[in-house]
Every structure is written in structure tokens, then in C-alpha cells.
Amino acid sequence: MLFRSAAIELKTLRMASNVPLGQVRDVVIAYILGRCEGAAGVASVIFRWGGLVGSLTGPQEVAQEECILSAQKVVAESGEDNRFWLRVLKGLYDMDVITEDAVFAWYKSSASRKVGGEAGKKLWVGAKPFVEALMEDSDEEESD
């Protein structure tokens, strides 16, 4: 896949420049979300580049939560609407960049209500249906 080559190049540049991985991830997320051209373009862009974000995030819940916070900040600053934000969350979740546990941790964190100012808080409020749907799915899996 194309993103694997990009991931190798980014990791090499990061190590050569001695830049924290989180900073690289923030730049990549901002670039990728800037390429979406509205809510309709989110799914295809994340499908194409979500693996790159995932390679810069990894399986650690804390890093995944930071990934969500970074995306929230970018979306809040871009002025995109809640529909765009929900598609970003769903796309990152569907591409296994973030887990439901990371989404729950993000939603419960105080940082999620502060990042991006008032626009970021509106995104947090608007994410409630997505979080509730994940909770319902999680509860259904536990009862099975």
C-alpha cells in the first residue's frame, strides 16, 4: 500500500530530525483532513490514508486518544460542521486507527471539552450519538 512507503519516510525523517511522534501525527492528521473537501470526501480520504495515521498512532489507547484530540482540533479550527466530524470519527474507527475504548476515554476526558475552544466543545457534544452507538454495540457483544 502507498501509505506504507509514506510511513517509512516519515519515521525516518522524524528520527533524523528528532521530532516527537505525536507532532508528526498532528501534522499528518491536519494534512489528511484538509484534503477531504467536505463531509462527502471524508470516507475516501480516510480509507486511503487512515493506515498512515494508524502507523503513527499504534495500539496504545493514550496515543489513540491523542489522535482523536488532534483531529478534533483540526476540525474545530477548519469550521467544518458536526456531520464532517462524525464522519471523521467513524472513518478512524472503521479503519482501526482508534478503538472504542479510546473513543470512550476521549469522550470522558476533560481535554475533549477544551480542545478547539467553543467549536471543539460543539464537536464533543455532537459526538454523543456516535459514542452511544458504540456503547450499545459493546453492550450487545457482552450479552452474546
C-alpha positions in Angstrom: 0.0 0.0 0.0 1.0 3.6 -0.7 0.8 4.6 3.0 3.5 2.1 4.0 6.1 3.9 1.9 5.0 7.3 3.3 5.1 5.8 6.9 8.6 4.6 6.4 9.7 8.0 5.0 8.0 9.9 7.9 9.5 7.7 10.5 13.0 8.1 9.0 12.6 11.9 8.8 11.2 12.0 12.3 14.2 10.2 13.7 16.7 12.2 11.7 15.0 15.5 12.9 14.5 14.2 16.5 10.8 15.2 16.4 8.2 13.6 18.8 5.9 11.1 17.1 2.9 13.0 18.3 4.0 16.1 16.5 4.4 14.2 13.2 0.9 12.6 13.7 -0.6 16.1 14.3 0.8 17.4 11.0 -0.3 14.3 9.1 -3.8 14.4 10.5 -4.1 18.1 9.6 -2.9 17.4 6.1 -5.2 14.5 5.6 -8.3 16.2 6.9 -7.5 19.2 4.8 -7.8 17.0 1.7 -11.3 15.9 2.4 -13.2 18.7 0.7 -16.3 18.5 2.9 -18.1 15.7 4.6 -18.7 13.8 1.4 -15.0 13.3 0.9 -14.1 12.1 4.4 -14.6 8.4 3.9 -12.5 8.1 0.7 -9.6 10.1 2.1 -9.5 8.3 5.4 -9.9 4.9 3.6 -6.8 5.9 1.6 -4.7 7.4 4.3 -6.1 6.0 7.6 -3.4 3.4 7.6 -0.7 6.1 7.7 -2.4 7.7 10.7 -2.7 4.2 12.3 1.0 3.5 11.8 1.8 6.8 13.6 -0.6 6.0 16.4 -0.3 2.4 17.2 -2.3 0.3 19.6 -1.8 2.4 22.7 -5.1 3.9 24.0 -3.3 7.1 25.1 -1.9 7.7 21.6 -5.3 6.9 20.0 -6.9 9.4 22.4 -4.3 12.0 21.3 -5.1 11.2 17.7 -8.8 12.0 18.3 -7.9 15.2 20.1 -5.7 16.2 17.2 -8.5 15.5 14.7 -11.0 17.4 16.9 -8.7 20.4 17.0 -8.2 20.4 13.2 -11.9 20.1 12.5 -12.8 22.8 15.1 -10.3 25.2 13.5 -11.4 24.4 10.0 -15.0 25.5 10.7 -16.4 22.2 9.4 -19.7 21.0 10.7 -20.7 18.2 13.0 -21.5 15.9 10.1 -17.9 16.2 9.0 -16.7 15.4 12.5 -18.9 12.3 12.9 -17.6 11.0 9.5 -14.0 11.6 10.7 -14.7 9.6 13.9 -16.4 6.8 12.1 -13.7 6.7 9.4 -10.9 6.4 12.0 -12.9 3.8 13.9 -13.7 1.8 10.8 -10.1 1.8 9.7 -9.0 0.5 13.1 -7.0 3.7 13.8 -8.9 4.1 17.0 -10.7 1.7 19.2 -14.0 2.1 21.1 -12.1 2.2 24.3 -10.0 5.1 23.0 -13.3 6.9 21.9 -14.7 6.4 25.4 -11.6 7.6 27.0 -11.5 10.7 24.7 -15.2 11.4 25.4 -14.7 11.2 29.2 -11.6 13.3 29.3 -11.7 17.0 30.2 -9.3 17.8 27.3 -12.0 16.7 24.8 -14.2 19.5 26.1 -11.5 22.1 25.9 -9.6 21.5 22.7 -10.6 23.7 19.8 -12.4 26.2 22.1 -16.2 26.6 21.7 -16.2 24.9 18.3 -14.4 21.9 19.7 -16.9 21.7 22.5 -19.7 21.7 20.0 -18.0 18.8 18.2 -17.7 16.9 21.6 -21.4 17.4 22.2 -22.2 16.3 18.6 -20.2 13.1 19.1 -22.7 11.8 21.7 -24.7 9.7 19.2 -21.6 8.1 17.9 -20.4 7.3 21.4 -23.8 6.0 22.4 -23.9 3.7 19.3 -20.5 2.3 20.3 -21.8 1.7 23.8 -24.8 -0.1 22.5 -22.7 -2.3 20.2 -20.3 -3.0 23.1 -23.2 -4.0 25.4 -24.7 -6.3 22.7 -21.4 -8.1 22.3 -21.1 -8.6 26.0 -24.6 -10.1 26.3 -23.9 -12.5 23.5 
